[in-house]
């Protein structure tokens, strides 16, 4: 698996969710989300796009905050957030988040 490719998020589906990898990377996941929302690229987006990203980020962070997150929801919302970031030009932050998700799902 090439974790350095911009399309790395597409590889999140490979492997299984690892609770221990989640515990090791849960804080990193939240940090990556927060960094995406604090980026200059995010600030340059229109209000509707910002709101859509924030809404998706809130759902993802809410699932990540659970003691026993639902792996399917975590994966789907994570993929959705990364794809949205890539679609609107927040590629570095999206890539960073994708790498965290890969760690969780390839554990």
CORTA-V257118 format. One record per residue. N is the residue number from 0. PHI is phi in whole degrees, -180 to 180 (NA if undefined). OMEGA is omega as a letter, one per 20 degrees, with the letter a starting at -180 (999 if undefined). D_FIRST is the distance of its C-alpha to the first C-alpha in Angstrom with 1 decimal. Layout:
# CORTA-V257118
<<N/PHI/OMEGA/D_FIRST> <N/PHI/OMEGA/D_FIRST>>
This chain:
# CORTA-V257118
<<0/NA/r/0.0> <1/-100/a/3.8> <2/-77/a/6.1> <3/-95/a/9.0> <4/-81/r/9.3> <5/-60/r/12.3> <6/-92/a/11.1> <7/-57/a/8.4> <8/-61/r/11.0> <9/-64/a/10.8> <10/-91/a/7.7> <11/-61/a/10.0> <12/-67/r/11.7> <13/-82/r/9.2> <14/95/a/10.9> <15/-118/r/14.2> <16/-63/r/16.0> <17/-119/r/16.8> <18/-61/a/20.3> <19/-68/r/20.1> <20/-67/r/16.9> <21/-63/a/18.9> <22/-62/r/21.9> <23/-75/a/20.1> <24/-118/a/18.7> <25/-59/r/21.4> <26/-66/r/23.3> <27/-65/r/20.4> <28/-63/r/19.8> <29/-62/r/23.5> <30/-61/r/23.6> <31/-64/r/20.9> <32/-64/a/23.0> <33/-61/r/26.2> <34/-66/r/24.9> <35/-63/a/24.0> <36/-75/r/27.5> <37/-98/a/29.2> <38/-71/r/27.7> <39/-63/r/30.0> <40/-62/r/28.1> <41/-64/a/28.8> <42/-63/a/32.4> <43/-83/a/32.9> <44/-78/r/32.1> <45/-68/a/34.9> <46/-60/a/36.2> <47/-65/r/35.1> <48/-67/r/31.4> <49/-60/a/31.6> <50/-62/r/33.1> <51/-63/r/30.4> <52/-66/r/27.7> <53/-63/r/29.8> <54/-61/r/30.4> <55/-66/r/26.8> <56/-62/r/26.0> <57/-63/r/29.0> <58/-64/r/27.8> <59/-63/r/24.3> <60/-66/r/25.9> <61/-62/r/28.5> <62/-68/a/26.0> <63/-67/a/24.2> <64/-78/a/27.7> <65/-72/r/28.4> <66/-64/r/28.5> <67/-124/a/26.8> <68/-66/r/24.8> <69/-78/a/24.2> <70/-57/a/20.4> <71/-63/r/20.9> <72/-67/r/22.8> <73/-60/r/20.6> <74/-66/a/17.5> <75/-63/a/19.8> <76/-69/r/21.6> <77/-64/r/18.6> <78/-62/a/17.0> <79/-62/a/20.6> <80/-64/r/21.1> <81/-62/a/18.0> <82/-63/r/19.0> <83/-61/r/22.5> <84/-59/a/21.7> <85/-64/a/19.9> <86/-65/a/22.8> <87/-101/r/25.5> <88/98/r/24.1> <89/-101/a/22.8> <90/-70/a/19.4> <91/-65/r/18.9> <92/-66/r/19.8> <93/-63/r/17.7> <94/-65/r/14.6> <95/-61/r/15.6> <96/-66/r/16.2> <97/-59/a/12.8> <98/-64/r/11.3> <99/-65/a/13.9> <100/-63/r/13.4> <101/-61/r/9.7> <102/-60/a/11.3> <103/-72/a/14.0> <104/-105/r/12.3> <105/-122/a/9.8> <106/-52/999/12.8>>
